């Protein structure tokens, strides 16, 4: 069993509705499907491999610790496509991990490209829905592997042979320079028809184009522009596209110190609407865009600012953005005041728009 990695060894990928974490040893140890607030199907980040993981790595490195990890890792340009390069005694390969911005079933795509020589590779996927508590029924349907558990089904498509053994889907293959092998994991309700078999290379092109178009909206050209753009991409990845909410963190329950009592658990239930100026666009189809502050980014909708005056028992006023009240001295005060819009409030006077 591998040594438990540190959080900084993980790279983030996502589709603006959920996200996954990929370790520098090739293991995907955190993925909630189909949304940020759904139970994890890979929860090895919090426990061990038996709680769910999906590793793609050279066969020679499969049994090593995470200290013997990829030789190089970076994001491709200004995107959320993660590139990992492995070098072995027989050759080198590159693994591309990404999630296409979805218009259908959520997908995780992993493309392995041969760079030099020939490398023996292995993919071991151990799906464990319900935060590692459920062992799904894994079986083959028309040459496709599917893992079913309750209302959820995970479909794994690839061009290389797959086999199930003890709850793990295993694929062993060799890849030479100039060749590529793709794995696509798709989620859908278990009662629904199987998702379509995607074109992973077309999805890669579309995903890179999406991020290129979005980052080109940024007109900031000051100090540390690269860091500003990369930070904006990370925030974009943590945004739940359909609502514009942003998760507090894309992980959950990570201890501040191993063996300590402080666990950060705000990620799964915690979506909060950002007050303007909005640092990101939610993409096409979300409404008229409004620029703020000359930063090149835009809000997806007009934002109503209301001030809730003279809340019961509170001095001064409380500012509310789109129904989310800010400025309360504590949560008890917030409970007394309630929301400024959309629900009945205990404010002693009307919340006035300004």
C-alpha positions in Angstrom: 0.0 0.0 0.0 1.4 3.4 -1.0 2.4 6.0 1.5 -0.4 8.6 2.0 0.5 11.6 -0.2 0.4 15.2 0.8 -2.3 17.5 -0.5 0.2 19.5 -2.6 0.9 16.4 -4.6 -2.5 16.6 -6.2 -3.6 18.3 -9.3 -7.1 19.6 -9.8 -9.3 19.0 -12.8 -13.0 19.8 -13.2 -16.0 20.7 -15.4 -17.7 23.5 -13.3 -20.1 21.0 -11.8 -17.7 18.7 -10.0 -13.9 18.1 -9.8 -11.3 15.4 -9.3 -7.9 15.2 -7.7 -5.0 13.4 -9.4 -1.9 12.6 -7.4 1.6 12.8 -8.9 1.8 9.0 -8.8 -1.0 8.8 -11.4 -3.8 8.0 -8.9 -7.1 9.8 -8.9 -8.1 9.7 -5.3 -11.1 12.1 -5.1 -14.1 12.4 -7.3 -17.7 13.2 -6.5 -20.3 12.4 -9.2 -22.4 13.9 -10.6 -22.0 17.1 -8.6 -19.7 18.7 -6.0 -22.2 17.7 -3.3 -22.6 14.1 -4.4 -21.0 11.2 -2.5 -17.4 10.4 -3.6 -16.9 7.4 -5.9 -13.1 7.7 -5.3 -12.3 8.6 -1.7 -8.8 7.3 -1.3 -7.7 10.9 -0.5 -9.2 10.4 3.0 -8.5 6.8 3.5 -6.7 4.1 1.5 -6.9 2.6 -2.0 -9.7 0.3 -0.8 -11.9 3.5 -0.4 -11.8 4.1 -4.1 -9.1 5.1 -6.5 -8.1 5.0 -10.2 -4.4 4.8 -11.1 -2.8 4.9 -14.5 1.0 4.5 -14.4 3.9 2.6 -15.9 3.8 -1.1 -14.7 7.3 -0.7 -13.3 6.1 2.2 -11.1 2.8 0.6 -10.0 4.2 -0.8 -6.8 6.3 2.2 -5.8 5.7 4.8 -3.3 4.4 8.3 -4.3 8.0 9.6 -4.0 8.7 7.8 -7.2 6.2 9.8 -9.2 6.0 11.6 -12.5 9.1 13.3 -13.9 7.2 16.4 -15.1 3.7 17.8 -14.4 2.0 20.9 -15.6 -1.2 22.3 -17.0 -1.4 22.7 -20.7 -1.3 26.4 -21.3 -4.1 28.4 -19.6 -6.4 25.4 -19.2 -7.4 22.8 -16.6 -5.9 20.0 -18.7 -3.3 18.3 -16.5 -0.2 16.9 -18.2 2.0 14.3 -16.5 5.2 12.9 -18.1 6.6 9.5 -17.1 10.1 8.4 -18.0 11.2 4.8 -17.7 14.2 2.7 -18.8 12.3 1.6 -21.9 10.7 4.9 -22.9 8.5 7.8 -21.9 4.8 8.6 -22.0 2.5 11.5 -21.3 -0.9 11.3 -19.5 -3.5 14.0 -20.1 -6.2 14.2 -17.4 -9.3 16.5 -17.9 -13.0 16.8 -17.6 -14.9 18.4 -20.5 -17.3 21.2 -19.6 -20.4 19.2 -19.8 -23.6 19.4 -21.9 -24.5 15.9 -21.1 -23.1 13.1 -18.9 -20.2 14.0 -16.6 -17.0 12.5 -17.9 -13.4 12.0 -16.8 -11.0 11.5 -19.7 -7.4 10.2 -19.4 -5.3 10.0 -22.6 -2.0 8.2 -22.6 0.4 9.3 -25.4 3.6 7.5 -26.3 6.6 9.8 -26.5 9.7 7.6 -26.9 10.4 3.9 -27.0 7.8 1.5 -25.6 6.3 1.6 -22.1 4.2 -1.1 -20.3 1.3 0.7 -18.7 -1.5 -0.4 -16.3 -4.8 1.1 -15.3 -6.4 0.0 -12.1 -9.8 1.5 -11.3 -11.4 0.6 -7.9 -14.8 2.5 -7.8 -16.2 2.7 -4.3 -19.4 4.9 -4.2 -20.7 6.3 -1.0 -17.3 7.6 0.2 -15.8 4.1 0.0 -18.6 2.3 1.7 -20.2 0.5 -1.3 -18.8 -2.2 -3.5 -20.5 -1.9 -6.9 -21.6 -4.6 -9.2 -19.0 -4.5 -12.0 -19.8 -6.3 -15.3 -19.4 -6.0 -19.0 -22.1 -4.7 -21.3 -21.4 -4.8 -25.1 -17.6 -4.6 -24.6 -18.0 -1.7 -22.1 -17.3 -2.1 -18.3 -20.0 -0.7 -16.0 -20.0 -0.4 -12.2 -23.5 -0.1 -10.8 -24.5 0.8 -7.2 -28.0 1.9 -6.3 -29.0 4.9 -8.4 -25.5 5.4 -9.9 -23.7 3.8 -12.9 -20.1 4.4 -13.9 -19.2 3.4 -17.5 -15.6 2.9 -18.5 -14.7 2.9 -22.2 -11.3 2.3 -23.7 -9.8 0.6 -26.8 -7.6 -1.8 -24.7 -8.8 -5.0 -23.0 -10.4 -4.7 -19.6 -11.0 -7.3 -16.9 -12.6 -7.2 -13.4 -10.9 -8.9 -10.5 -11.9 -8.5 -6.9 -13.8 -5.3 -7.5 -11.0 -3.7 -9.6 -11.2 -3.0 -13.3 -7.7 -3.7 -14.7 -6.2 -2.9 -18.1 -2.6 -3.7 -19.0 -1.2 -2.5 -22.3 2.0 -1.3 -24.0 2.3 2.0 -25.7 4.9 3.0 -28.3 6.0 6.4 -29.5 3.3 8.1 -31.6 0.5 5.9 -30.2 -2.3 6.9 -27.8 -4.8 5.1 -25.6 -7.8 6.8 -24.0 -9.9 6.0 -21.0 -13.3 7.7 -20.5 -15.3 7.4 -17.3 -18.9 8.5 -17.7 -21.6 8.7 -15.0 -25.4 8.3 -15.6 -28.3 7.1 -13.5 -28.4 3.3 -13.3 -31.9 3.2 -14.7 -31.1 5.3 -17.7 -29.8 4.2 -21.1 -26.0 3.9 -21.4 -24.2 7.1 -22.2 -22.9 7.5 -25.7 -19.3 6.4 -26.4 -17.4 9.7 -26.6 -14.6 10.9 -28.9 -11.8 11.6 -26.3 -9.6 13.5 -28.7 -12.4 15.7 -29.9 -13.3 16.4 -26.3 -9.7 17.4 -25.6 -9.8 19.9 -28.5 -13.1 21.4 -27.3 -11.9 21.6 -23.7 -8.7 23.4 -24.6 -10.7 25.8 -26.8 -13.2 26.5 -23.9 -10.4 27.5 -21.5 -8.6 29.5 -24.2 -11.7 31.5 -25.0 -12.4 32.1 -21.3 -8.9 33.2 -20.3 -8.7 35.5 -23.3 -11.4 37.6 -21.6 -8.8 38.7 -19.0 -7.3 42.0 -20.0 -5.1 42.2 -16.9 -1.5 42.8 -17.9 0.2 43.7 -14.7 2.6 42.0 -12.3 2.3 38.2 -11.9 -0.3 37.9 -14.7 0.4 34.1 -15.0 -0.4 33.6 -11.3 -3.5 35.8 -11.6 -4.8 33.8 -14.5 -4.0 30.5 -12.9 -5.8 31.5 -9.7 -8.8 32.6 -11.7 -8.9 29.2 -13.4 -8.9 27.5 -10.0 -11.8 29.6 -8.9 -13.6 28.9 -12.1 -13.1 25.2 -11.5 -14.7 25.5 -8.1 -17.8 27.3 -9.5 -21.0 25.3 -9.9 -22.0 26.5 -13.3 -25.8 26.1 -13.2 -26.2 28.4 -10.2 -23.0 30.5 -10.0 -22.3 29.2 -6.5 -18.7 28.5 -5.5 -17.7 25.7 -3.3 -15.6 26.6 -0.2 -13.1 23.8 -1.2 -13.1 21.0 -3.7 -12.1 18.5 -1.0 -13.5 17.5 2.4 -12.5 16.4 5.9 -8.7 16.9 5.4 -7.0 17.1 8.8 -5.0 20.2 9.5 -2.5 17.8 11.2 -2.4 14.0 10.8 -3.9 12.6 14.0 -5.2 16.0 15.0 -8.7 17.0 15.8 -9.2 19.8 13.2 -10.8 18.5 10.0 -11.9 20.9 7.3 -15.4 19.8 6.3 -16.8 22.9 4.5 -16.4 21.6 0.9 -19.3 19.3 0.3 -22.4 21.2 1.6 -20.8 24.7 1.3 -21.8 26.7 -1.8 -21.9 30.4 -1.4 -22.7 33.1 -4.0 -19.8 35.5 -4.6 -20.6 39.2 -4.2 -19.7 41.4 -7.2 -17.5 42.2 -8.8 -17.7 38.7 -10.2 -14.2 37.3 -11.0 -15.5 34.9 -13.6 -18.0 34.3 -16.4 -20.1 31.2 -16.1 -20.0 30.6 -19.8 -22.6 30.8 -22.7 -26.2 30.7 -22.0 -26.1 32.3 -18.6 -27.4 35.7 -19.5 -26.2 39.2 -20.3 -22.6 39.8 -19.3 -21.6 42.9 -17.3 -18.0 44.1 -16.9 -16.7 45.2 -13.6 -13.6 47.1 -12.7 -11.8 46.8 -16.0 -10.4 43.3 -15.1 -11.7 41.8 -18.3 -14.1 39.4 -16.5 -17.8 39.7 -16.2 -20.9 38.7 -14.2 -23.5 36.4 -15.7 -26.5 38.4 -14.6 -27.4 41.8 -13.1 -26.7 41.8 -9.4 -29.3 43.4 -7.0 -27.8 45.0 -3.9 -30.2 45.5 -1.0 -29.6 46.9 2.4 -31.6 45.4 5.2 -32.0 48.3 7.7 -32.7 48.1 11.4 -32.8 44.4 11.8 -34.4 43.4 15.0 -31.9 43.7 17.8 -29.1 44.8 15.6 -27.5 48.2 15.3 -26.8 49.7 11.8 -27.6 47.9 8.6 -26.8 44.6 6.9 -25.8 44.3 3.2 -27.4 41.6 1.2 -26.3 40.3 -2.2 -28.9 38.4 -4.2 -30.5 37.1 -1.1 -27.3 36.3 0.8 -26.9 38.6 3.8 -23.4 39.8 4.8 -22.2 41.8 7.7 -23.9 39.9 10.5 -21.7 39.9 13.7 -22.6 36.3 14.3 -24.8 33.4 13.1 -27.5 34.1 15.7 -28.0 37.6 14.4 -28.2 36.2 10.9 -30.9 33.7 12.0 -32.9 36.6 13.6 -32.7 38.7 10.5 -33.3 36.1 7.9 -32.9 36.7 4.1 -33.4 40.1 2.6 -35.1 38.6 -0.5 -37.2 35.7 -1.5 -38.3 34.7 2.1 -40.2 36.3 5.0 -37.8 38.3 7.1 -37.9 39.4 10.7 -36.5 42.8 9.9 -38.4 45.6 11.6 -38.4 47.6 8.3 -38.4 46.8 4.6 -35.1 46.0 2.9 -34.7 48.9 0.5 -32.9 48.6 -2.8 -30.1 51.1 -3.4 
